[in-house]
Amino acid sequence: MKYLFEVTIREGYTAEDYADAWVRASELIQQAPGARGTELHRKIDDPRTLIAIAHWDSKASRDAMEAQPAPRIKAIIQSAAPCCEIRTVGEFEEPEWVVMPQGH
C-alpha cells in the first residue's frame, strides 16, 4: 500500500529544513516490519509544497508502526512541526493490474 501526505512549508523555512528531518525519521521508520521505502517530491512551480509517499507491505504494517512510534521518531517529527503543515492525502491499495502504453 501507499501512504501519501502533502507538506506545506511555512514562511521562514525551506523545503530543505523539512527534508533533513524527513530523512532522519524515514531512516528509522524503514526499520519497521513491512516498510518498503519512501519518496519526497517538490511540486513543480511551488517549492513550498511537497508530496511524500511511503510504501508499505500492508495497511496493517503501517498501522502497527503508528500505534507504537519509537521515541526518537516522535522527537524528530515534533522538531519539524514548526516548519510545516502536513495534510494526509490518503492510503492507497497497490493496483491489481497496471495499464502501460506499448513499448514501456
C-alpha positions in Angstrom: 0.0 0.0 0.0 1.0 3.6 -0.4 0.5 6.3 2.2 0.6 9.9 0.8 0.8 13.2 2.5 1.2 16.8 1.4 3.7 19.1 3.2 3.3 22.9 3.1 6.5 24.7 4.2 5.8 27.8 6.4 7.3 31.2 5.8 10.8 31.5 7.2 11.6 27.8 6.4 12.7 25.9 3.4 11.9 22.5 1.9 15.5 21.5 2.9 14.7 22.2 6.5 11.9 19.7 6.4 13.8 17.3 4.2 16.5 17.0 6.8 14.1 15.8 9.5 12.2 13.7 7.0 15.3 11.7 6.0 16.2 11.1 9.7 12.7 9.9 10.6 12.4 7.9 7.4 15.7 6.0 8.1 14.2 4.9 11.4 10.7 4.2 10.1 12.2 2.0 7.3 13.4 -0.4 10.0 9.8 -1.3 10.9 8.4 -4.6 9.6 6.6 -4.1 6.3 8.3 -0.7 5.4 9.2 -0.7 1.7 10.7 2.8 1.1 9.8 6.5 1.0 9.9 9.3 -1.5 9.7 13.1 -1.1 8.9 15.3 -4.1 8.8 19.0 -4.6 5.8 20.4 -6.5 6.7 22.0 -9.9 6.5 25.8 -9.7 5.8 25.7 -5.9 8.9 24.9 -3.9 6.9 25.3 -0.6 4.7 22.3 -1.4 6.0 18.7 -1.1 4.4 15.3 -1.5 5.6 12.3 0.4 4.9 8.7 -0.5 5.5 5.9 1.9 5.4 2.3 0.6 4.3 -0.5 2.9 3.6 -4.2 2.6 0.1 -3.6 4.1 -2.0 -1.1 5.9 -1.7 -3.4 9.0 2.1 -3.0 8.9 1.9 0.8 8.8 -0.8 0.9 11.4 1.3 -1.3 13.7 4.3 1.2 13.4 2.0 4.2 14.0 0.5 2.5 17.1 3.8 2.3 18.8 6.1 5.0 17.4 9.6 5.0 18.6 10.5 7.9 20.9 13.3 9.0 18.5 10.9 9.2 15.6 8.4 11.2 17.6 11.1 13.6 18.6 12.2 14.1 15.0 8.7 14.7 13.8 8.0 17.2 16.6 11.2 19.0 15.8 10.0 19.6 12.2 6.4 20.6 13.2 7.2 24.4 13.4 8.4 24.5 9.8 5.4 22.9 8.1 1.8 21.8 7.9 1.1 18.2 7.0 -2.1 17.1 5.4 -2.8 13.4 4.8 -3.8 12.7 1.2 -4.8 9.1 1.8 -3.9 5.5 1.9 -4.0 3.6 -1.4 -4.0 -0.1 -2.2 -1.5 -1.4 -4.7 -3.1 -1.8 -8.1 -4.3 -5.3 -9.0 -3.3 -4.5 -12.6 -1.4 -1.8 -14.3 -2.1 -0.5 -17.8 1.0 0.8 -19.6 1.4 2.1 -23.2 3.1 -0.3 -25.6 6.8 0.0 -25.6 7.1 0.7 -21.8 
